[in-house]
Amino acid sequence: MQYRHIPRIAEREFSIITPGLTGGLSVAESEALIKGATERGITSIWLDADADAQTAAKIRSSAGDVRRVSFFISYRVAALDSLAKRLQEADATSKDFLVCVFSGDEDERLLEKKEVLREARAALNQGKIAGVGFWAPPRASTIVPLIDAWDEWAFFATDCDYVALSDESLGITGAIEYATAADVGFVATNALANGRLDAVPPDVHEIFRNAPVPRAHDEWALRALWERQELVTAVWAPRSAADVERKAVFAEAGRPNSLPSRELAAIRAAAAKLRESR
């Protein structure tokens, strides 16, 4: 397993893959996934905004060795529930991270942002969490103003894959570089585009089949993200414990700036084909 750091929190080590727990998993299913993840050296878990916060608390006490695990606890900024309640239900600790989820709706964000940031700062000051980041839709026009809105962000997260990175209209690459200059880490969520990058069309399959190194489609997708040194971790929604083990095997080789030019060219060609098919 390869590990990276959030620039402002150098003492915490993050596995380069992070399983995401969604509202569709039972506690028992989540426990099985996380137990397998911790056994493979995974050190972070993403708790989706729609997932039951109490799932995290139950997993802590029953799913293997979780002493090294940090939870990314998502909180929808527009929600009526209090932030303090969300953290309490998740049994948040000083190892965990709050993720403020912004919808991108300007009016909603301006109305809600100041209060949630006050609560987030209070949780930080009280040692209830290790840091605060935000999730926003994959557009530089949304991400960059949020980075500027608060100087205590530890990281930002957005849905990101090799197709999105290559889409100049989104400007994600520029947003990543902007965040890096501000010492704000980068977390890629939905790294496999809801499974779209697992089952690619035949013309994209041919590009990868003819690449210098044979790899599975999901490995190509993850390696394309891990290639960026700014990335802290890539989040995906595992289908099973076996899926967690498979991704952990891929993560043994996920070093930044490690793919040769011909393999990077294959990723760019695949991204171009997939953009055309949208």
Helices and strands as residue ranges (DSSP letters): E 3-6, E 9-15, E 17-21, H 27-39, E 44-47, H 53-62, E 70-76, H 83-89, E 97-101, H 106-125, E 131-135, H 140-149, E 153-159, H 162-166, H 172-181, E 185-189, G 193-195, H 202-209, H 217-226, E 231-236, H 241-250, G 251-253, H 261-276
